[in-house]
Amino acid sequence: MLFVFILFCALLVIHPNPWNKGVVIRSVRPDSAAYVAGIRGPTANQQPMSREKIILINNIPIRNVNDYYDVVKQFTYNQTVIIKTTKATYKLFTKPIIERIPLGEKENQTILEQVFDNETNTTKNITRIVEVEKFREEIKGVEDIGLKVYNAPKSNIRFGIDIEGGIRIILKAVDKNATPEDFQITIDNLKQRINVYGLSDITIREASDLSANSYIIVEVAGVSEEDVLALIKSQGKFEAKINNETVFMGSDIKYVCMSAECSGIDPMQGCFKASDGQYYCKFRFSVSLSQEAAERQAQATSKLDVVSEGGEDYLSQNIDFYLDDKLVDSLRISADLKGKKATEIMITGYGSGINNEDAINEAIKNMKRLQTIIQTGSLPLKLEIVNQDNITPSLGQKFTKNIVLMAVFAILTVALIIYLFYRRIKFVIPIMLTSISELIITISVLSLLNWNIDLAAIAGLIASIGSGVDHQIIITDEALKGESRKAYSWAQKIKNAFSIITGSYLTTLFAMIPLMLAGAGLLRGFAITIIVGITVGVFITRPTYAKIVEILTSK
């Protein structure tokens, strides 16, 4: 009964639904028409079956990816599009692709500017005339609405790039003296960069081989090779601008404080409760700049006015942080920095929450995110690509088809061999059903662990199921051995069988642990799958099969 309950729970986790139709949103490009309409991509740990699925576009049913692209390619610019999903209905407007062609002429143009007046303590609007280049605009087509989609999954099983298609890149640090902290900062930077570009279904992790070489593995499902390589090979340009003037870049940052001595909750202001009932906590951390950057900052801030806000003095312009030309944050500048050549500056910000603890956690989270962004412009490690696998979805589908055919062939072959050996069909069926149940439970555990089923995982599943058949044969042999030697009790038979099974389990477990801890790429997935599979077998399906054999041999 316990086994049946566990099997039922495993099926609930996998959530099989072979009739699932539609397309699921994989990612949303920031600033696209879909993003402006409020559509967002899935979170990193969201189960496939719970992800947002497109059902209708302008009342046209979307059953698969082909239906989606057939509808999208008919869009015209400035068209209203209604997208109905499993979560909401969105209204978006398509954008034209506009090309600006210079005419080689200039014209005078009147612009409006806001200037702060220190005498009156107010902001005034002034106009001035500037000379600008003349352009002619041409519409070249319709801008993509910004969605990446894939066919609705049939279950919660997460498939890797070997099956779903995508790219796997293994990176190695050029510097052999890189520390674990360097690797972690680099991984955080890469994740931040990918978040800025709006990609999801991505795994970035550190791995090592048995020679103690460290690697960074990047796996992205469902995107083109060009998309990922553009992110990996990019240097991650970081810029800080004041009034649209660059004052320092990633190369100008000598040090970003991430220790408790010079980063964390601001000890001067700490946390407070505002009039809106929310709690706010102020964070701060220091940054060391080059002398050249300090001079540029002094020159830029000397042109700004001082304004008062909330009892504190700030400069009239914010400092804006850009990552690969995308605005990622904007902060006020303390009035103390006006015209000052400061190589050590303090960056501050806030976090809010419904209580003091939530505000502290949000402030720390915002601080770490901003520290990571600033570090992105100057990665602590120089990386080189040592391996690159690019698999198209069509090739992945062929892999899946071949794997299913081989699995069916293997099951029938094993069943035939067992029948020829025992000449009893009553043992063949339980062994096969137990193996299939073990496969279902193992896959459900991998789904709970958010582990992708790729070729390495499939190889691990085959190996663990093969080990399970071996163990079931051992149990069967011990049970049948007792038919000629009645002195054996059933408990003694099981004890003999499980002493062999336990020894085999421990041997395999200790053999796989080094591969799990030090495996890079496929080795690690293979090891983890085998460990999960044999553990499920020894603690769940082997005892169940032993009980079934006891019932069969007692009749």
TARA-V561411 format. One record per backbone hydrogen bond with DSSP energy under -0.5 kcal/mol. NH is the residue of the N-H (numbers start at 0). CO is the residue of the C=O. E is the energy in kcal/mol with one decimal. If there is no record, write none. Layout:
# TARA-V561411
nh=NH co=CO e=E
nh=NH co=CO e=E
This chain:
# TARA-V561411
nh=4 co=0 e=-2.3
nh=5 co=1 e=-2.5
nh=6 co=2 e=-2.6
nh=7 co=3 e=-2.3
nh=8 co=4 e=-2.3
nh=9 co=5 e=-2.3
nh=10 co=6 e=-1.9
nh=11 co=7 e=-1.8
nh=12 co=8 e=-2.2
nh=13 co=9 e=-2.4
nh=14 co=10 e=-2.5
nh=15 co=10 e=-0.5
nh=16 co=153 e=-3.7
nh=19 co=16 e=-1.8
nh=21 co=62 e=-2.3
nh=22 co=53 e=-1.2
nh=23 co=149 e=-3.1
nh=24 co=51 e=-2.3
nh=25 co=23 e=-0.5
nh=25 co=147 e=-3.5
nh=26 co=147 e=-1.3
nh=27 co=197 e=-0.6
nh=28 co=145 e=-2.7
nh=31 co=28 e=-1.6
nh=33 co=144 e=-2.4
nh=35 co=31 e=-2.5
nh=36 co=32 e=-1.5
nh=37 co=34 e=-1.3
nh=38 co=33 e=-2.3
nh=45 co=42 e=-1.2
nh=49 co=46 e=-1.2
nh=50 co=47 e=-1.2
nh=53 co=22 e=-3.2
nh=54 co=83 e=-3.0
nh=55 co=83 e=-1.8
nh=56 co=59 e=-1.9
nh=57 co=81 e=-3.1
nh=59 co=56 e=-1.5
nh=60 co=58 e=-0.6
nh=61 co=54 e=-2.7
nh=62 co=60 e=-0.7
nh=67 co=63 e=-1.8
nh=68 co=64 e=-2.4
nh=69 co=65 e=-2.1
nh=70 co=66 e=-1.7
nh=71 co=67 e=-2.5
nh=72 co=68 e=-2.1
nh=73 co=70 e=-1.3
nh=74 co=71 e=-1.9
nh=77 co=93 e=-1.5
nh=78 co=75 e=-1.0
nh=80 co=91 e=-3.1
nh=82 co=80 e=-0.6
nh=82 co=89 e=-2.5
nh=83 co=55 e=-2.7
nh=83 co=81 e=-0.5
nh=84 co=82 e=-0.5
nh=84 co=87 e=-3.0
nh=85 co=52 e=-1.6
nh=89 co=82 e=-3.2
nh=91 co=80 e=-2.7
nh=91 co=89 e=-0.5
nh=93 co=78 e=-2.3
nh=96 co=140 e=-2.5
nh=97 co=95 e=-0.8
nh=98 co=137 e=-3.1
nh=99 co=97 e=-0.5
nh=100 co=98 e=-0.6
nh=100 co=135 e=-3.4
nh=101 co=99 e=-0.6
nh=102 co=133 e=-2.3
nh=106 co=131 e=-2.6
nh=108 co=129 e=-3.1
nh=110 co=127 e=-2.7
nh=112 co=125 e=-3.1
nh=114 co=112 e=-0.5
nh=114 co=123 e=-3.0
nh=116 co=121 e=-3.5
nh=117 co=115 e=-0.7
nh=120 co=116 e=-1.4
nh=121 co=116 e=-1.1
nh=123 co=114 e=-3.4
nh=125 co=112 e=-2.9
nh=125 co=123 e=-0.5
nh=127 co=110 e=-1.9
nh=129 co=108 e=-2.8
nh=131 co=106 e=-2.9
nh=131 co=129 e=-0.6
nh=133 co=104 e=-3.0
nh=135 co=100 e=-2.7
nh=137 co=98 e=-2.3
nh=139 co=96 e=-3.7
nh=139 co=137 e=-0.6
nh=140 co=96 e=-0.6
nh=142 co=94 e=-3.4
nh=147 co=26 e=-2.2
nh=149 co=23 e=-1.7
nh=151 co=21 e=-2.6
nh=155 co=13 e=-3.6
nh=158 co=156 e=-0.6
nh=159 co=452 e=-2.1
nh=162 co=159 e=-1.3
nh=163 co=159 e=-2.9
nh=164 co=160 e=-1.3
nh=165 co=390 e=-2.7
nh=166 co=219 e=-2.4
nh=167 co=388 e=-2.7
nh=168 co=217 e=-2.9
nh=169 co=386 e=-2.6
nh=170 co=168 e=-0.6
nh=170 co=215 e=-3.2
nh=171 co=383 e=-2.6
nh=172 co=213 e=-0.6
nh=173 co=381 e=-3.2
nh=175 co=173 e=-0.7
nh=177 co=174 e=-1.2
nh=182 co=178 e=-1.8
nh=183 co=179 e=-2.3
nh=184 co=180 e=-2.4
nh=185 co=181 e=-2.3
nh=186 co=182 e=-2.5
nh=187 co=183 e=-2.4
nh=188 co=184 e=-2.4
nh=189 co=185 e=-2.5
nh=190 co=186 e=-2.5
nh=191 co=187 e=-2.5
nh=192 co=188 e=-2.5
nh=193 co=189 e=-2.3
nh=194 co=190 e=-2.5
nh=195 co=191 e=-2.1
nh=196 co=192 e=-1.4
nh=197 co=193 e=-0.5
nh=197 co=194 e=-1.0
nh=198 co=193 e=-1.7
nh=202 co=218 e=-2.9
nh=204 co=216 e=-2.0
nh=206 co=214 e=-2.3
nh=208 co=212 e=-1.7
nh=211 co=208 e=-1.7
nh=214 co=206 e=-3.5
nh=215 co=170 e=-2.4
nh=216 co=204 e=-3.0
nh=217 co=168 e=-2.9
nh=217 co=215 e=-0.5
nh=218 co=202 e=-2.8
nh=218 co=216 e=-0.5
nh=219 co=166 e=-2.4
nh=220 co=200 e=-1.9
nh=221 co=164 e=-2.1
nh=227 co=223 e=-1.5
nh=228 co=224 e=-2.5
nh=229 co=225 e=-1.9
nh=230 co=226 e=-0.9
nh=230 co=227 e=-0.6
nh=231 co=227 e=-2.7
nh=232 co=228 e=-2.8
nh=233 co=229 e=-0.7
nh=238 co=321 e=-2.4
nh=239 co=247 e=-2.8
nh=240 co=319 e=-2.9
nh=241 co=244 e=-2.6
nh=242 co=317 e=-0.7
nh=244 co=241 e=-1.1
nh=246 co=239 e=-3.0
nh=247 co=239 e=-1.3
nh=249 co=237 e=-1.6
nh=251 co=248 e=-1.3
nh=252 co=248 e=-0.6
nh=252 co=249 e=-1.0
nh=253 co=251 e=-0.7
nh=253 co=287 e=-2.7
nh=254 co=287 e=-1.3
nh=256 co=285 e=-2.5
nh=261 co=258 e=-0.7
nh=262 co=258 e=-0.5
nh=263 co=283 e=-1.6
nh=265 co=281 e=-3.4
nh=269 co=265 e=-2.4
nh=271 co=279 e=-2.5
nh=273 co=271 e=-0.5
nh=273 co=277 e=-2.8
nh=276 co=273 e=-1.7
nh=278 co=352 e=-2.9
nh=279 co=271 e=-3.1
nh=280 co=350 e=-2.6
nh=281 co=269 e=-2.1
nh=282 co=348 e=-2.6
nh=283 co=263 e=-2.6
nh=284 co=346 e=-1.9
nh=285 co=261 e=-1.5
nh=286 co=344 e=-2.5
nh=287 co=254 e=-3.0
nh=288 co=286 e=-0.5
nh=288 co=342 e=-3.5
nh=289 co=251 e=-1.5
nh=293 co=289 e=-2.1
nh=294 co=290 e=-1.9
nh=295 co=291 e=-2.0
nh=296 co=292 e=-2.5
nh=297 co=293 e=-2.3
nh=298 co=294 e=-2.2
nh=299 co=295 e=-2.2
nh=300 co=296 e=-2.8
nh=301 co=297 e=-1.7
nh=302 co=299 e=-0.8
nh=303 co=300 e=-1.5
nh=306 co=313 e=-3.6
nh=308 co=311 e=-3.1
nh=311 co=308 e=-1.5
nh=313 co=306 e=-3.4
nh=314 co=332 e=-2.3
nh=315 co=304 e=-2.3
nh=318 co=330 e=-2.8
nh=319 co=240 e=-3.2
nh=319 co=317 e=-0.6
nh=320 co=328 e=-3.0
nh=321 co=238 e=-3.1
nh=321 co=319 e=-0.5
nh=322 co=325 e=-2.9
nh=323 co=236 e=-3.6
nh=323 co=321 e=-0.5
nh=325 co=322 e=-1.1
nh=327 co=320 e=-2.8
nh=328 co=320 e=-1.2
nh=330 co=318 e=-2.4
nh=334 co=312 e=-1.7
nh=336 co=333 e=-1.7
nh=337 co=334 e=-1.5
nh=339 co=336 e=-1.9
nh=341 co=339 e=-1.8
nh=342 co=340 e=-0.6
nh=344 co=286 e=-2.4
nh=344 co=342 e=-0.6
nh=346 co=284 e=-3.0
nh=346 co=344 e=-0.5
nh=348 co=282 e=-1.6
nh=350 co=280 e=-2.0
nh=352 co=278 e=-1.8
nh=358 co=354 e=-2.2
nh=359 co=355 e=-2.2
nh=360 co=356 e=-2.5
nh=361 co=357 e=-2.4
nh=362 co=358 e=-2.3
nh=363 co=359 e=-2.6
nh=364 co=360 e=-2.2
nh=365 co=361 e=-2.7
nh=366 co=362 e=-2.5
nh=367 co=363 e=-2.6
nh=368 co=364 e=-2.2
nh=369 co=365 e=-2.3
nh=370 co=366 e=-2.7
nh=371 co=367 e=-2.4
nh=372 co=368 e=-2.2
nh=373 co=369 e=-2.5
nh=374 co=370 e=-2.1
nh=375 co=371 e=-1.4
nh=376 co=372 e=-0.6
nh=376 co=373 e=-0.7
nh=377 co=374 e=-1.7
nh=382 co=380 e=-0.6
nh=383 co=171 e=-2.3
nh=385 co=169 e=-2.6
nh=385 co=383 e=-0.6
nh=386 co=169 e=-1.3
nh=388 co=167 e=-2.9
nh=390 co=165 e=-2.6
nh=390 co=388 e=-0.5
nh=395 co=391 e=-2.1
nh=396 co=392 e=-2.2
nh=397 co=393 e=-1.6
nh=398 co=394 e=-2.2
nh=399 co=395 e=-2.3
nh=400 co=396 e=-2.4
nh=401 co=397 e=-2.6
nh=402 co=398 e=-2.6
nh=403 co=399 e=-2.4
nh=404 co=400 e=-2.1
nh=405 co=401 e=-2.6
nh=406 co=402 e=-2.4
nh=407 co=403 e=-2.4
nh=408 co=404 e=-2.3
nh=409 co=405 e=-2.6
nh=410 co=406 e=-2.5
nh=411 co=407 e=-2.3
nh=412 co=408 e=-2.3
nh=413 co=409 e=-2.7
nh=414 co=410 e=-2.4
nh=415 co=411 e=-2.3
nh=416 co=412 e=-2.4
nh=417 co=413 e=-2.5
nh=418 co=414 e=-2.2
nh=419 co=415 e=-2.6
nh=420 co=416 e=-1.8
nh=421 co=417 e=-2.7
nh=422 co=418 e=-2.9
nh=426 co=423 e=-1.4
nh=427 co=423 e=-0.9
nh=428 co=424 e=-1.9
nh=429 co=425 e=-0.5
nh=430 co=426 e=-1.6
nh=431 co=427 e=-2.2
nh=432 co=428 e=-2.8
nh=433 co=429 e=-2.6
nh=434 co=430 e=-2.0
nh=435 co=431 e=-2.4
nh=436 co=432 e=-2.3
nh=437 co=433 e=-2.4
nh=438 co=434 e=-2.1
nh=439 co=435 e=-2.2
nh=440 co=436 e=-2.5
nh=441 co=437 e=-2.3
nh=442 co=438 e=-2.3
nh=443 co=439 e=-2.0
nh=444 co=440 e=-2.0
nh=445 co=441 e=-2.2
nh=446 co=442 e=-2.1
nh=447 co=443 e=-2.1
nh=448 co=444 e=-1.7
nh=449 co=446 e=-1.4
nh=450 co=445 e=-2.9
nh=452 co=157 e=-4.3
nh=453 co=451 e=-1.0
nh=457 co=453 e=-2.6
nh=458 co=454 e=-2.4
nh=459 co=455 e=-2.0
nh=460 co=456 e=-2.5
nh=461 co=457 e=-2.5
nh=462 co=458 e=-2.3
nh=463 co=459 e=-2.6
nh=464 co=460 e=-2.6
nh=465 co=461 e=-2.5
nh=466 co=462 e=-2.2
nh=467 co=463 e=-1.9
nh=468 co=464 e=-2.3
nh=469 co=465 e=-2.1
nh=470 co=466 e=-2.2
nh=471 co=467 e=-2.3
nh=472 co=468 e=-2.2
nh=473 co=469 e=-2.0
nh=474 co=470 e=-2.2
nh=475 co=471 e=-2.5
nh=476 co=472 e=-3.0
nh=477 co=473 e=-2.3
nh=478 co=474 e=-2.1
nh=479 co=475 e=-2.7
nh=480 co=476 e=-2.3
nh=481 co=477 e=-0.9
nh=482 co=479 e=-1.3
nh=483 co=479 e=-0.5
nh=483 co=480 e=-0.9
nh=484 co=480 e=-0.8
nh=487 co=484 e=-1.6
nh=492 co=488 e=-2.1
nh=493 co=489 e=-2.4
nh=494 co=490 e=-2.2
nh=495 co=491 e=-2.4
nh=496 co=492 e=-2.3
nh=497 co=493 e=-3.1
nh=498 co=494 e=-1.5
nh=499 co=495 e=-1.2
nh=500 co=496 e=-2.3
nh=501 co=497 e=-2.7
nh=502 co=498 e=-1.6
nh=503 co=499 e=-2.3
nh=504 co=500 e=-2.7
nh=505 co=501 e=-2.7
nh=506 co=502 e=-2.0
nh=507 co=503 e=-2.4
nh=508 co=504 e=-2.8
nh=509 co=505 e=-2.5
nh=510 co=506 e=-1.3
nh=511 co=507 e=-1.8
nh=512 co=508 e=-1.8
nh=513 co=509 e=-0.6
nh=515 co=511 e=-2.3
nh=516 co=512 e=-2.5
nh=517 co=513 e=-2.5
nh=518 co=514 e=-1.6
nh=522 co=519 e=-1.1
nh=523 co=520 e=-0.5
nh=524 co=520 e=-1.2
nh=525 co=521 e=-2.3
nh=526 co=522 e=-2.3
nh=527 co=523 e=-2.6
nh=528 co=524 e=-2.0
nh=529 co=525 e=-2.0
nh=530 co=526 e=-2.4
nh=531 co=527 e=-2.5
nh=532 co=528 e=-2.7
nh=533 co=529 e=-2.9
nh=534 co=530 e=-1.7
nh=535 co=531 e=-2.4
nh=536 co=532 e=-2.1
nh=537 co=533 e=-2.7
nh=538 co=534 e=-2.1
nh=539 co=535 e=-1.7
nh=540 co=535 e=-1.3
nh=541 co=536 e=-3.4
nh=543 co=539 e=-1.2
nh=544 co=540 e=-2.6
nh=545 co=541 e=-2.4
nh=546 co=542 e=-1.8
nh=547 co=543 e=-2.0
nh=548 co=544 e=-2.7
nh=549 co=545 e=-2.0
nh=550 co=546 e=-1.8
nh=551 co=547 e=-2.4
nh=552 co=548 e=-2.9
nh=553 co=549 e=-1.0
nh=554 co=550 e=-0.5
nh=554 co=551 e=-0.8
